[in-house]
Amino acid sequence: MQLVLAAAMSVLAALAEFTIVPYLRIGDAVLHPTLVFGVTWAIAGGLEAGLTWAFVGGIALDILGQRPLGSSAFSLLIAIGLASVIGGFLGRAKIAAPVIATATASPTYSMLLLVSTTALSAAQLSGAAFGSVIPSAVYDVVLAVLVGPLAMAFVLRRQAVERADW
């Protein structure tokens, strides 16, 4: 059930990325809610749920954004997989794990998306595209600060309730 929920929520995040997010642009910074929520989901729900989120959300982004099929999915799979590994290393700091993992995954995702889209299409890679990677990463981290600790606190609280005290 968690994988189906991850797939459905990733499609909603991809829809939000193409409908709401263009209005939230600040300068060169672009928000990537599919990535940020996917990182949080991968750390809270596990690697399988995170990879399901990445694949389905990436295909949805490719279809909605008319990108080369598989470029967003590939970039999200690598970035969310990296975030899941980072989240695993931060076992003691689970509340801050989505923020730290997003700080690493966001530039990785942006760079992989630029390179894969350029390699799979006839588009030319411009210097302005590279200039938006760091501002977008900062914007993604701000969203992760707002969403990540809240989601992790909810998951940790739910796990504490379900645990049997002997």
Contacts in CASP RR format, 6 or more apart in sequence:
PFRMAT RR
TARGET T0000
AUTHOR 0000-0000-0000
METHOD contacts of the structure
MODEL  1
MQLVLAAAMSVLAALAEFTIVPYLRIGDAVLHPTLVFGVTWAIAGGLEAG
LTWAFVGGIALDILGQRPLGSSAFSLLIAIGLASVIGGFLGRAKIAAPVI
ATATASPTYSMLLLVSTTALSAAQLSGAAFGSVIPSAVYDVVLAVLVGPL
AMAFVLRRQAVERADW
2 45 0 8 1.000
2 49 0 8 1.000
3 48 0 8 1.000
3 49 0 8 1.000
3 52 0 8 1.000
6 41 0 8 1.000
6 49 0 8 1.000
6 50 0 8 1.000
6 52 0 8 1.000
6 53 0 8 1.000
6 56 0 8 1.000
7 52 0 8 1.000
7 53 0 8 1.000
7 56 0 8 1.000
7 57 0 8 1.000
9 37 0 8 1.000
9 41 0 8 1.000
9 53 0 8 1.000
10 34 0 8 1.000
10 37 0 8 1.000
10 38 0 8 1.000
10 52 0 8 1.000
10 53 0 8 1.000
10 54 0 8 1.000
10 56 0 8 1.000
10 57 0 8 1.000
10 58 0 8 1.000
10 60 0 8 1.000
11 56 0 8 1.000
11 57 0 8 1.000
11 60 0 8 1.000
13 33 0 8 1.000
13 34 0 8 1.000
13 37 0 8 1.000
13 38 0 8 1.000
13 57 0 8 1.000
14 34 0 8 1.000
14 57 0 8 1.000
14 58 0 8 1.000
14 60 0 8 1.000
14 61 0 8 1.000
14 64 0 8 1.000
15 60 0 8 1.000
15 64 0 8 1.000
16 33 0 8 1.000
17 31 0 8 1.000
17 32 0 8 1.000
17 33 0 8 1.000
17 34 0 8 1.000
17 61 0 8 1.000
17 64 0 8 1.000
18 61 0 8 1.000
18 64 0 8 1.000
18 65 0 8 1.000
21 30 0 8 1.000
21 31 0 8 1.000
21 32 0 8 1.000
21 33 0 8 1.000
24 31 0 8 1.000
25 31 0 8 1.000
26 135 0 8 1.000
26 139 0 8 1.000
27 135 0 8 1.000
28 128 0 8 1.000
28 131 0 8 1.000
28 132 0 8 1.000
28 135 0 8 1.000
28 136 0 8 1.000
29 132 0 8 1.000
29 135 0 8 1.000
29 136 0 8 1.000
29 138 0 8 1.000
29 139 0 8 1.000
30 132 0 8 1.000
30 136 0 8 1.000
30 139 0 8 1.000
31 136 0 8 1.000
31 139 0 8 1.000
31 140 0 8 1.000
31 143 0 8 1.000
32 106 0 8 1.000
32 109 0 8 1.000
32 110 0 8 1.000
32 136 0 8 1.000
32 140 0 8 1.000
33 143 0 8 1.000
34 57 0 8 1.000
34 58 0 8 1.000
34 60 0 8 1.000
34 61 0 8 1.000
34 76 0 8 1.000
35 76 0 8 1.000
35 79 0 8 1.000
35 80 0 8 1.000
35 102 0 8 1.000
35 105 0 8 1.000
35 106 0 8 1.000
35 109 0 8 1.000
35 140 0 8 1.000
36 98 0 8 1.000
36 102 0 8 1.000
36 106 0 8 1.000
36 140 0 8 1.000
36 143 0 8 1.000
36 144 0 8 1.000
36 147 0 8 1.000
37 53 0 8 1.000
37 147 0 8 1.000
38 50 0 8 1.000
38 53 0 8 1.000
38 54 0 8 1.000
38 76 0 8 1.000
38 80 0 8 1.000
38 83 0 8 1.000
39 79 0 8 1.000
39 80 0 8 1.000
39 83 0 8 1.000
39 98 0 8 1.000
39 101 0 8 1.000
39 102 0 8 1.000
39 105 0 8 1.000
39 144 0 8 1.000
40 98 0 8 1.000
40 102 0 8 1.000
40 144 0 8 1.000
40 147 0 8 1.000
40 148 0 8 1.000
40 151 0 8 1.000
40 152 0 8 1.000
41 49 0 8 1.000
41 50 0 8 1.000
41 53 0 8 1.000
42 49 0 8 1.000
42 50 0 8 1.000
42 51 0 8 1.000
42 53 0 8 1.000
42 54 0 8 1.000
42 80 0 8 1.000
42 81 0 8 1.000
42 83 0 8 1.000
42 84 0 8 1.000
43 83 0 8 1.000
43 84 0 8 1.000
43 87 0 8 1.000
43 88 0 8 1.000
43 94 0 8 1.000
43 97 0 8 1.000
43 98 0 8 1.000
43 101 0 8 1.000
43 152 0 8 1.000
44 98 0 8 1.000
44 151 0 8 1.000
44 152 0 8 1.000
44 155 0 8 1.000
45 155 0 8 1.000
46 84 0 8 1.000
47 81 0 8 1.000
47 84 0 8 1.000
50 80 0 8 1.000
50 81 0 8 1.000
50 84 0 8 1.000
51 77 0 8 1.000
51 80 0 8 1.000
51 81 0 8 1.000
53 76 0 8 1.000
53 80 0 8 1.000
54 73 0 8 1.000
54 76 0 8 1.000
54 77 0 8 1.000
54 79 0 8 1.000
54 80 0 8 1.000
54 81 0 8 1.000
55 73 0 8 1.000
55 76 0 8 1.000
55 77 0 8 1.000
57 72 0 8 1.000
57 73 0 8 1.000
57 76 0 8 1.000
58 70 0 8 1.000
58 72 0 8 1.000
58 73 0 8 1.000
58 75 0 8 1.000
58 76 0 8 1.000
59 69 0 8 1.000
59 70 0 8 1.000
59 72 0 8 1.000
59 73 0 8 1.000
61 67 0 8 1.000
61 72 0 8 1.000
61 73 0 8 1.000
61 76 0 8 1.000
62 68 0 8 1.000
62 69 0 8 1.000
62 70 0 8 1.000
62 71 0 8 1.000
62 72 0 8 1.000
62 73 0 8 1.000
63 69 0 8 1.000
67 117 0 8 1.000
67 121 0 8 1.000
68 116 0 8 1.000
68 117 0 8 1.000
68 120 0 8 1.000
68 121 0 8 1.000
70 116 0 8 1.000
70 120 0 8 1.000
71 113 0 8 1.000
71 116 0 8 1.000
71 117 0 8 1.000
71 120 0 8 1.000
72 113 0 8 1.000
74 112 0 8 1.000
74 116 0 8 1.000
75 109 0 8 1.000
75 112 0 8 1.000
75 113 0 8 1.000
75 116 0 8 1.000
76 109 0 8 1.000
78 108 0 8 1.000
78 109 0 8 1.000
78 112 0 8 1.000
79 105 0 8 1.000
79 106 0 8 1.000
79 108 0 8 1.000
79 109 0 8 1.000
79 112 0 8 1.000
80 105 0 8 1.000
81 105 0 8 1.000
82 101 0 8 1.000
82 104 0 8 1.000
82 105 0 8 1.000
82 108 0 8 1.000
83 98 0 8 1.000
83 101 0 8 1.000
83 102 0 8 1.000
83 104 0 8 1.000
83 105 0 8 1.000
84 101 0 8 1.000
86 97 0 8 1.000
86 100 0 8 1.000
86 101 0 8 1.000
86 104 0 8 1.000
86 105 0 8 1.000
87 94 0 8 1.000
87 97 0 8 1.000
87 100 0 8 1.000
87 101 0 8 1.000
88 97 0 8 1.000
90 96 0 8 1.000
90 97 0 8 1.000
90 100 0 8 1.000
90 101 0 8 1.000
91 97 0 8 1.000
93 100 0 8 1.000
94 152 0 8 1.000
94 156 0 8 1.000
95 149 0 8 1.000
95 152 0 8 1.000
95 153 0 8 1.000
95 156 0 8 1.000
96 149 0 8 1.000
97 152 0 8 1.000
98 144 0 8 1.000
98 147 0 8 1.000
98 148 0 8 1.000
98 149 0 8 1.000
98 151 0 8 1.000
98 152 0 8 1.000
99 141 0 8 1.000
99 144 0 8 1.000
99 145 0 8 1.000
99 148 0 8 1.000
99 149 0 8 1.000
102 140 0 8 1.000
102 141 0 8 1.000
102 143 0 8 1.000
102 144 0 8 1.000
103 137 0 8 1.000
103 141 0 8 1.000
103 144 0 8 1.000
106 136 0 8 1.000
106 137 0 8 1.000
106 140 0 8 1.000
106 141 0 8 1.000
107 133 0 8 1.000
107 134 0 8 1.000
107 137 0 8 1.000
110 132 0 8 1.000
110 133 0 8 1.000
110 136 0 8 1.000
110 137 0 8 1.000
111 133 0 8 1.000
114 125 0 8 1.000
114 129 0 8 1.000
114 130 0 8 1.000
114 133 0 8 1.000
115 125 0 8 1.000
117 123 0 8 1.000
118 124 0 8 1.000
118 125 0 8 1.000
END
